[in-house]
């Protein structure tokens, strides 16, 4: 169970949400009938070894609610108190998300990344407020609010996706909102700057995009980068985050430029990889596999990744000096711990 009470969520966040949080995508057995516990434990251990302070248990894959809760339990059992387990509140509707929250609490999650379902079509700020408050009221866990273009709010509600005035209302109404993953109006950095200016004394403001995290941290305090596919760079982002926290900006800047070839490849591939306003978890799983994570098959429906994209990702890491796996690409679809 969480190490804090509901009314202590913000204080807990300020004290413990310090560092970099990656993503753990579920792994399955070769026949796709069950989750692969051995592979999940492998990925959890490697995340700890790479210096991550927490991991998001990704739910945006073909997985049942029971399996998802078991997935979180495996992560928690393997990690103990060495990782903050983040629940991905990304199920189909409010009722399912409330049910998922209860199981996530029992499984050992300590933070909730709040998503909005694809069928949720708010036309007013009040509808976003009501949905968000209902989720927050249903859990004792700390919640990370997530302004983001993926929800489709920008064209109807506000270009920032969740405007400052609405965030203010939510913080006043939901004491367990402890963090903001500030990607409103993506791409761009106005959201994180605005959230820091208005709310930085109350809640933790996260910048999950490493290409913005590294330069922004040189001019403003950022204590959290959560959640993202930082495993693409192996242990590099936790390492450079520590440099930034220590004020070693010249060393951090060198790493920023070192990573630039891989960053440019990822940005160039993004339009073809992430179609339909949905993150391609197959591609993220491959990025992790290049750095030693399990990889392995995902269930249908899943987006695909093709040879030219996998080769480009690998070359980007080679050009950045990060020594990716050179195993045959077919091995990714088998995984490092096949069952």
C-alpha positions as CSV (number, residue, x, y, z in Angstrom):
1,X,0.0,0.0,0.0
2,X,1.0,3.6,-0.4
3,X,3.4,5.1,2.2
4,X,1.2,8.2,2.8
5,X,-2.4,9.2,3.5
6,X,-4.6,10.9,1.0
7,X,-4.2,14.3,2.6
8,X,-0.4,13.8,2.6
9,X,-0.2,13.2,-1.2
10,X,1.3,16.6,-2.2
11,X,3.9,16.5,0.6
12,X,4.8,13.0,-0.3
13,X,5.2,14.0,-3.9
14,X,7.5,16.9,-3.1
15,X,9.7,14.6,-1.0
16,X,9.7,11.5,-3.2
17,X,9.0,12.4,-6.8
18,X,12.6,13.3,-7.5
19,X,14.2,11.8,-10.5
20,X,13.3,10.0,-13.7
21,X,10.4,7.6,-14.3
22,X,10.4,5.3,-17.3
23,X,7.8,3.0,-18.8
24,X,7.4,-0.7,-18.4
25,X,5.2,-2.3,-21.2
26,X,3.7,-5.6,-20.4
27,X,5.4,-8.7,-21.7
28,X,3.5,-11.8,-22.8
29,X,4.1,-15.5,-23.2
30,X,4.9,-16.7,-26.7
31,X,1.3,-18.0,-27.2
32,X,0.1,-14.5,-26.0
33,X,-2.2,-16.2,-23.5
34,X,-0.6,-14.9,-20.3
35,X,1.6,-12.2,-19.0
36,X,5.3,-13.2,-18.9
37,X,6.3,-12.8,-15.2
38,X,10.0,-13.6,-15.9
39,X,10.2,-10.9,-18.6
40,X,8.5,-8.3,-16.4
41,X,10.9,-9.0,-13.5
42,X,13.8,-8.6,-16.0
43,X,12.6,-5.2,-17.1
44,X,11.9,-4.1,-13.5
45,X,15.4,-5.1,-12.4
46,X,17.0,-3.3,-15.4
47,X,15.0,-0.1,-14.7
48,X,16.4,-0.1,-11.2
49,X,19.9,-0.8,-12.5
50,X,19.6,2.1,-14.9
51,X,18.8,4.5,-12.1
52,X,15.1,5.2,-12.6
53,X,13.2,6.1,-9.5
54,X,9.9,4.8,-10.8
55,X,8.1,3.1,-13.7
56,X,4.8,3.5,-15.4
57,X,2.9,0.2,-15.8
58,X,1.6,0.8,-19.2
59,X,-2.1,-0.2,-19.7
60,X,-2.5,1.0,-23.3
61,X,-2.0,-2.5,-24.7
62,X,-4.3,-5.5,-25.2
63,X,-4.5,-6.6,-21.6
64,X,-7.4,-7.5,-19.3
65,X,-7.9,-5.7,-16.0
66,X,-7.1,-8.8,-14.0
67,X,-3.9,-9.3,-16.0
68,X,-3.0,-5.6,-15.6
69,X,-3.3,-5.8,-11.8
70,X,-1.1,-8.9,-11.8
71,X,1.4,-7.1,-14.0
72,X,1.6,-4.3,-11.4
73,X,1.9,-6.8,-8.6
74,X,4.9,-8.4,-10.3
75,X,6.6,-5.1,-10.7
76,X,6.0,-4.2,-7.1
77,X,7.1,-7.6,-5.8
78,X,10.4,-7.4,-7.8
79,X,11.1,-3.7,-7.0
80,X,10.0,-3.5,-3.4
81,X,10.6,0.1,-2.3
82,X,13.3,0.6,-5.0
83,X,10.8,1.9,-7.6
84,X,7.7,4.0,-7.4
85,X,5.0,2.0,-9.3
86,X,2.8,4.3,-11.4
87,X,-0.6,3.2,-12.4
88,X,-1.7,4.1,-15.9
89,X,-5.3,5.3,-15.6
90,X,-6.0,4.7,-19.3
91,X,-9.0,2.3,-19.5
92,X,-12.1,2.6,-21.6
93,X,-14.5,4.7,-19.4
94,X,-14.9,6.2,-16.0
95,X,-16.4,3.1,-14.5
96,X,-13.5,0.9,-15.7
97,X,-10.9,3.4,-14.5
98,X,-12.4,3.5,-11.1
99,X,-12.4,-0.3,-10.9
100,X,-8.8,-0.2,-12.1
101,X,-7.8,2.3,-9.5
102,X,-8.9,0.0,-6.6
103,X,-6.9,-2.9,-7.9
104,X,-3.9,-0.7,-8.5
105,X,-3.9,0.5,-4.9
106,X,-4.0,-3.1,-3.7
107,X,-1.2,-4.0,-6.2
108,X,1.2,-1.5,-4.6
109,X,1.0,1.5,-7.0
110,X,1.8,4.9,-5.4
111,X,1.1,7.3,-8.2
112,X,-1.6,7.6,-10.8
113,X,-1.1,9.0,-14.3
114,X,-4.5,10.3,-15.3
115,X,-5.5,9.8,-18.9
116,X,-8.8,10.4,-20.7
117,X,-10.6,7.7,-22.7
118,X,-10.9,7.9,-26.5
119,X,-14.7,8.0,-26.3
120,X,-14.7,10.9,-23.8
121,X,-15.7,14.0,-25.8
122,X,-16.1,17.0,-23.5
123,X,-17.4,20.3,-24.9
124,X,-16.9,22.3,-21.8
125,X,-14.2,22.8,-19.1
126,X,-16.8,21.6,-16.5
127,X,-17.0,18.2,-18.1
128,X,-13.2,17.8,-17.9
129,X,-13.4,19.0,-14.3
130,X,-16.2,16.5,-13.4
131,X,-14.3,13.5,-15.0
132,X,-11.0,14.4,-13.4
133,X,-12.5,15.0,-10.0
134,X,-14.4,11.7,-10.1
135,X,-11.2,9.8,-10.7
136,X,-9.3,11.7,-8.0
137,X,-12.2,11.2,-5.5
138,X,-12.1,7.4,-6.2
139,X,-8.6,6.9,-5.0
140,X,-6.4,7.5,-2.0
141,X,-3.3,7.7,-4.3
142,X,-1.5,10.7,-5.5
143,X,-2.6,11.7,-9.0
144,X,-0.5,13.3,-11.8
145,X,-2.6,15.5,-14.0
146,X,-1.7,15.3,-17.7
147,X,-2.5,18.2,-20.1
148,X,-1.8,16.8,-23.5
149,X,-2.9,17.2,-27.1
150,X,-3.7,13.5,-27.4
151,X,-7.0,14.0,-25.7
152,X,-8.3,16.3,-28.4
153,X,-9.3,19.1,-26.0
154,X,-7.2,21.8,-27.7
155,X,-9.6,22.6,-30.6
156,X,-12.8,22.7,-28.4
157,X,-11.6,23.7,-24.9
158,X,-8.3,25.7,-25.0
159,X,-5.1,25.5,-27.0
160,X,-3.2,24.5,-23.8
161,X,-5.5,21.4,-23.6
162,X,-6.2,22.0,-19.9
163,X,-6.0,25.7,-19.2
164,X,-4.5,27.3,-16.1
165,X,-7.8,28.4,-14.7
166,X,-9.2,24.8,-14.9
167,X,-6.0,23.4,-13.3
168,X,-6.5,25.9,-10.5
169,X,-10.0,24.6,-9.9
170,X,-8.9,21.0,-9.9
171,X,-6.0,21.6,-7.4
172,X,-8.4,23.4,-5.1
173,X,-11.0,20.6,-5.4
174,X,-8.7,17.5,-5.4
175,X,-6.1,17.5,-2.7
176,X,-4.5,14.3,-4.0
177,X,-3.4,15.9,-7.3
178,X,0.3,15.9,-6.4
179,X,2.0,16.4,-9.8
180,X,1.4,17.8,-13.3
181,X,2.9,16.2,-16.4
182,X,3.0,19.4,-18.3
183,X,2.7,18.7,-22.0
184,X,-0.2,21.0,-22.8
185,X,-0.1,22.5,-26.4
186,X,2.6,20.0,-27.3
187,X,5.2,20.5,-28.9
188,X,6.4,23.5,-26.9
189,X,7.5,24.4,-23.4
190,X,4.9,27.0,-22.5
191,X,2.9,24.5,-20.5
192,X,5.7,23.5,-18.2
193,X,6.8,27.1,-17.7
194,X,3.2,28.2,-17.0
195,X,2.5,25.4,-14.6
196,X,5.8,26.0,-12.8
197,X,5.0,29.7,-12.5
198,X,1.4,29.2,-11.2
199,X,1.6,25.9,-9.3
200,X,5.3,25.0,-8.7
201,X,5.0,25.9,-5.0
202,X,2.1,23.5,-4.5
203,X,2.7,20.4,-6.7
204,X,5.5,18.8,-8.6
205,X,5.8,19.8,-12.2
206,X,7.2,17.1,-14.5
207,X,8.9,17.6,-17.9
208,X,8.9,14.2,-19.5
209,X,10.4,15.2,-22.9
210,X,14.2,14.7,-22.5
211,X,15.0,17.1,-25.3
212,X,13.2,19.9,-23.3
213,X,14.2,18.6,-19.9
214,X,17.9,19.0,-20.4
215,X,17.9,22.6,-21.5
216,X,15.1,23.8,-19.3
217,X,16.7,22.3,-16.2
218,X,19.6,24.7,-16.7
219,X,17.4,27.7,-16.2
220,X,14.5,26.6,-13.9
221,X,14.2,23.9,-11.2
222,X,12.7,20.6,-12.4
223,X,12.7,17.7,-9.9
224,X,10.8,15.1,-12.0
225,X,10.8,13.7,-15.5
226,X,7.8,11.3,-15.6
227,X,6.7,9.4,-17.5
228,X,8.4,8.6,-20.8
229,X,10.3,6.1,-22.9
230,X,13.6,7.2,-21.3
231,X,14.7,3.6,-21.5
232,X,15.6,4.2,-25.2
233,X,18.7,5.9,-23.8
234,X,19.5,3.2,-21.2
235,X,20.9,4.8,-18.0
236,X,21.7,8.1,-19.7
237,X,18.7,10.2,-18.7
238,X,18.9,9.4,-15.0
239,X,22.6,10.1,-15.1
240,X,22.2,13.5,-16.8
241,X,19.3,14.3,-14.5
242,X,21.7,13.9,-11.6
243,X,24.2,16.2,-13.3
244,X,21.5,18.8,-13.7
245,X,20.4,18.6,-10.1
246,X,24.0,19.1,-9.1
247,X,24.4,22.2,-11.3
248,X,26.9,20.4,-13.6
249,X,25.4,22.2,-16.6
250,X,28.4,22.0,-19.0
251,X,28.5,18.2,-18.6
252,X,24.8,18.0,-19.0
253,X,25.0,20.1,-22.2
254,X,27.6,17.8,-23.6
255,X,25.3,14.8,-23.1
256,X,22.4,16.8,-24.7
257,X,24.4,17.2,-27.9
258,X,25.7,13.6,-27.7
259,X,22.2,12.3,-27.8
260,X,21.1,14.6,-30.6
261,X,21.5,12.0,-33.4
262,X,19.2,9.6,-31.7
263,X,16.8,12.4,-30.7
264,X,16.6,13.5,-34.3
265,X,15.8,10.0,-35.5
266,X,13.0,9.6,-33.0
267,X,11.5,12.9,-34.0
268,X,11.8,12.2,-37.7
269,X,10.0,8.8,-37.3
270,X,7.3,10.1,-34.9
271,X,4.7,11.0,-37.6
272,X,4.8,7.5,-39.1
273,X,5.3,5.6,-35.8
274,X,2.5,7.3,-33.7
275,X,-0.6,7.4,-35.9
276,X,-4.1,8.0,-34.8
277,X,-3.2,10.1,-31.7
278,X,-2.0,6.9,-30.0
279,X,1.5,6.1,-28.8
280,X,3.0,3.1,-30.6
281,X,3.9,0.9,-27.7
282,X,5.5,-1.7,-30.0
283,X,8.0,1.0,-31.0
284,X,8.7,2.0,-27.4
285,X,9.2,-1.7,-26.5
286,X,11.7,-2.0,-29.3
287,X,13.5,1.1,-28.1
288,X,13.9,-0.5,-24.7
289,X,15.0,-3.8,-26.3
290,X,17.9,-2.0,-27.9
291,X,19.1,-1.2,-24.4
292,X,18.7,-4.6,-22.9
293,X,15.0,-4.7,-21.9
294,X,12.9,-7.7,-22.8
295,X,11.1,-6.8,-25.9
296,X,8.8,-9.7,-27.0
297,X,5.4,-10.1,-28.7
298,X,2.4,-7.9,-28.1
299,X,-1.2,-8.9,-28.6
300,X,-3.5,-7.7,-31.4
301,X,-4.5,-5.1,-31.9
302,X,-1.1,-3.4,-31.8
303,X,0.7,-1.0,-34.0
304,X,3.6,-2.3,-36.0
305,X,7.2,-1.5,-36.4
306,X,9.1,-2.2,-39.6
307,X,12.7,-3.0,-40.5
308,X,13.6,0.5,-41.7
309,X,12.2,2.1,-38.5
310,X,14.0,-0.4,-36.3
311,X,17.3,0.1,-38.2
312,X,17.0,3.8,-38.0
313,X,16.4,3.7,-34.2
314,X,19.5,1.5,-33.8
315,X,21.7,3.7,-36.0
316,X,20.6,6.8,-34.0
317,X,21.9,5.2,-30.8
318,X,25.1,4.1,-32.5
319,X,25.7,7.7,-33.7
320,X,25.0,8.8,-30.2
321,X,27.6,6.4,-28.8
322,X,25.2,4.4,-26.8
323,X,26.0,0.9,-27.9
324,X,22.6,-0.6,-28.7
325,X,22.0,-4.3,-29.1
326,X,23.2,-5.7,-32.4
327,X,21.2,-8.9,-32.2
328,X,19.1,-9.8,-35.3
329,X,15.9,-7.8,-35.4
330,X,13.8,-11.0,-35.3
331,X,15.0,-11.5,-31.7
332,X,13.0,-8.5,-30.6
333,X,9.7,-10.3,-31.5
334,X,10.8,-13.3,-29.4
335,X,12.1,-11.4,-26.4
336,X,15.0,-12.0,-24.0
337,X,12.9,-14.2,-21.6
338,X,10.6,-16.2,-23.8
339,X,8.0,-18.5,-22.2
